[in-house]
């Protein structure tokens, strides 16, 4: 679906549902993470880019405390809530991501007195591409504009993160929401998760005859199942045992000595992954600054090995996608996102994109897996008002 088509769809849906035109329409993208996984809650570095796929929301204010929510993507009636009754961990549906944003804004003292919202999203769900962050950020941006709250992109990302952490109950870091709120077209976003400083790093793939492919394994993941929280706890335990506030504070040069001090094999693996992945983010930035995009390929592949062997969040489908892509001529590949399914990113010469895609599709068919969805990741614009 094109951008204009999406705008018309949500406008028409809003008018049919609520009997009037919306005050405006906003869009917020999903993201794919180039490098830096499970580093964000360790106050480390990440490097996502926004996808062309977006959540698009038509929104109007209400002054009676009523919040009406509807998604074109999910069968069911309008969800009607009252802003005074919103409470954390009481709603497990898709609507919790939107209601949580309202709850966070009101908790911070912003006079959000209700809203009518109708949305549609082209961000694949369960693919590790931050469909939930797109919902949160598009809601936060729309309410920020309509209620003239004056919040910046990074501040909206914090609102969206708190909605997911405290209202929905998923202990995610800040990366997904910041990518959706703050990415710019043609760039990857270098985010320092300690001070939340951001830098746009040029990622001009076409000029070098390259493509970044996303391979959606079609294996659904759910971060709320405890595996993410368990790894976060293990990282925090590693920092405690090593006497540092966060694993970000452990220098890569000191990693081997630090690992020798850890007796718990699980904690040791988690520490090794986080510290080495922070280092890989720095390697990728240096290569992109030098204009050598091709050279990041082996860094991506090394990152996959770490996610597979140390963090142990990969799955057979993602391992097959990465191995097959590399054997078919890719420059490098790795799983991306929270793991246990979801997607991989593959850096390829543009001339080899079809060959690599076909090889992965055939490997999945031979293994009896559901056919993957493969599409190019084009560094795109972050959240914005579209009508």
RAGIHU-V936300 format. One line per field, one symbol per residue. ss: DSSP state (a for helix, b for strand, c for the rest). phi: phi as a letter, one per 30 degrees, with the letter a starting at -180 (. if undefined). A space follows every 50 residues. Layout:
# RAGIHU-V936300
ss->???
phi->???
This chain:
# RAGIHU-V936300
ss->ccaaaaaaaaaaaaaaaacccccbbbbbbbbbbbbccccaaaccbbbbbb bbbbbbbbbbbccccbbbbbbcccccccbbbbaaacccccccccaaaaaa aaaaaaacccccccbbbbbbbcccccccccaaaaaaaaaaaaaaaacccc ccaaaaaaaaaaaaaaaaccccccaaaaaaaaccccbbbbbbcccccbbb bbcccaaacbbbbbbbccccccaaacaaaaaaaaaaaaaaaaccccaaac caaaaaaaaaccccaaaaaaaaaaaaaaaaaaaaaaaaacccaaaaaaaa aaaaaaaaaaaccccaaaaaaaaaaaaccccbbbbbccccccbbbbbbba aaaaaaaaaaaaaaaaacccccbbbbcccbcccbbcc
phi->.ddddddddddddddddciadddabbbbddbbcdajcicddchccbbdbd cddbccbcbbdbccicccbbcdcbdkdddcbcddcdbeicbcdedddddd ddddddddjdddckacbbbbbcdedicicidddddddddddddeddchdi ddedddddedddeddccdjcdddcdddddddbdbdibccdccddcidbbd cebcdedcibbccccddiddcbdddjdddddddddddddddcicdbdedc dedcdedddddccddddddddedddddeddedddddddddicdeddeddd ddddedddccdhcdaeddddddddedddjddlaadbjdjhkibbcbcbde dcddddeddddddddddideedccadccebdddadca
